[in-house]
Amino acid sequence: MDDKIREIAESLGRAIVESEEFVEYRLAEKGLEEDEKAIALLEEYNGIIGNPMSLSNPEVAEKAETLWKQLSEMDSVKRYISAKEAFEKLLEEINGVIGERIAEGYR
């Protein structure tokens, strides 16, 4: 990789890590990891949806829906989802800007 490109990429990486979106995402992630009830419900939920065939059973599908409803009402989960979405939006915007500059090179 060209030294100039590496330097710019490293600078961009540092700026992303220092961004409000990344900082909030990491704090929300840590908060979620410390919420034992949320982790237990997430593990149960992921165990169910990890086997798509089991969702064809109405009772299992209802259990998954109930678990998701409980999770989506928890503050730690809401904060995490919101922060993750904001961080992903930031990354999409960055990729969009980079893509636009590259596209200009083809004109």
C-alpha positions as CSV (number, residue, x, y, z in Angstrom):
1,M,0.0,0.0,0.0
2,D,1.2,3.5,-0.8
3,D,2.5,5.3,2.2
4,K,0.3,8.3,1.6
5,I,-2.8,6.1,1.5
6,R,-1.8,4.2,4.6
7,E,-1.3,7.5,6.5
8,I,-4.7,8.8,5.4
9,A,-6.3,5.5,6.3
10,E,-4.7,5.5,9.7
11,S,-5.8,9.1,10.3
12,L,-9.4,8.2,9.3
13,G,-9.3,5.2,11.6
14,R,-8.2,7.4,14.5
15,A,-10.9,9.9,13.7
16,I,-13.6,7.2,13.6
17,V,-12.4,5.8,17.0
18,E,-12.6,9.3,18.5
19,S,-16.1,10.0,17.0
20,E,-19.1,10.4,19.2
21,E,-20.8,7.5,17.4
22,F,-18.0,5.1,18.1
23,V,-17.6,6.2,21.7
24,E,-21.3,5.8,22.4
25,Y,-21.4,2.4,20.6
26,R,-18.5,1.1,22.8
27,L,-20.2,2.4,26.0
28,A,-23.5,0.9,25.0
29,E,-21.8,-2.4,24.1
30,K,-20.1,-2.4,27.6
31,G,-23.4,-1.6,29.2
32,L,-25.1,-4.4,27.5
33,E,-22.4,-6.8,28.4
34,E,-22.8,-5.9,32.1
35,D,-26.6,-6.4,32.0
36,E,-26.8,-10.1,33.1
37,K,-30.6,-10.3,32.4
38,A,-30.2,-9.0,28.9
39,I,-27.3,-11.3,28.2
40,A,-29.3,-14.3,29.4
41,L,-32.3,-13.4,27.3
42,L,-30.1,-12.7,24.2
43,E,-28.4,-16.1,24.6
44,E,-31.8,-17.8,24.8
45,Y,-33.1,-15.8,21.8
46,N,-30.1,-16.4,19.7
47,G,-30.3,-20.1,20.5
48,I,-33.8,-20.2,19.1
49,I,-33.2,-18.1,16.0
50,G,-29.9,-19.9,15.4
51,N,-32.0,-22.9,14.3
52,P,-34.4,-21.5,11.6
53,M,-36.1,-24.9,11.3
54,S,-37.3,-24.6,14.9
55,L,-39.1,-21.4,14.0
56,S,-41.6,-23.4,12.0
57,N,-42.9,-24.6,15.3
58,P,-45.5,-22.0,16.4
59,E,-44.7,-22.4,20.0
60,V,-41.0,-21.8,19.4
61,A,-41.7,-18.9,17.1
62,E,-44.0,-17.4,19.8
63,K,-41.3,-17.8,22.4
64,A,-38.8,-16.0,20.1
65,E,-41.2,-13.2,19.6
66,T,-41.8,-12.9,23.3
67,L,-38.1,-12.9,24.1
68,W,-37.5,-10.2,21.4
69,K,-40.3,-8.1,22.9
70,Q,-38.7,-8.3,26.3
71,L,-35.3,-7.5,24.9
72,S,-36.5,-4.5,22.9
73,E,-38.0,-3.0,26.1
74,M,-34.7,-3.2,28.0
75,D,-32.8,0.1,28.3
76,S,-29.4,-1.5,27.7
77,V,-30.7,-3.2,24.5
78,K,-32.4,0.0,23.2
79,R,-29.2,2.0,23.9
80,Y,-27.0,-0.6,22.2
81,I,-29.3,-0.9,19.1
82,S,-29.5,2.9,18.7
83,A,-25.7,3.3,19.1
84,K,-25.0,0.5,16.7
85,E,-27.3,2.0,14.1
86,A,-25.7,5.4,14.5
87,F,-22.2,4.0,14.1
88,E,-23.2,1.9,11.1
89,K,-24.7,5.0,9.5
90,L,-21.4,6.9,10.1
91,L,-19.5,4.1,8.4
92,E,-22.0,4.1,5.5
93,E,-21.5,7.8,5.1
94,I,-17.7,7.5,5.1
95,N,-17.9,4.7,2.5
96,G,-20.2,6.9,0.4
97,V,-17.7,9.8,0.4
98,I,-14.9,7.4,-0.5
99,G,-17.0,5.9,-3.2
100,E,-17.8,9.3,-4.7
101,R,-14.2,10.3,-4.8
102,I,-13.3,7.0,-6.5
103,A,-16.1,7.5,-9.0
104,E,-14.7,11.0,-9.9
105,G,-11.5,9.2,-10.9
106,Y,-13.4,7.4,-13.6
107,R,-14.8,10.5,-15.2
